[in-house]
Amino acid sequence: MKIVGLLVCVLGWFIAVLSVKVPGVYAQLLVAAAGFVVAVVGAVGILNSAHLKDAIWKA
């Protein structure tokens, strides 16, 4: 699950970087914000929950 979270984070970063190719300022802003949201969901939602399952203090 940690690999999936990392891949989602990278996908969000890639979407944000690709916003440079989108014509129009507001469209660029929207695509960049969508990429940021995808990266945050990957980091906070998937990656953090996978880490908390195997946390060292839950032994």
Secondary structure, 3 states (H helix, E strand, C coil): CHHHHHHHHHHHHHHHHHHHHCCCHHHHHHHHHHHHHHHHHHHHHHHHHHHHHCCHHHC
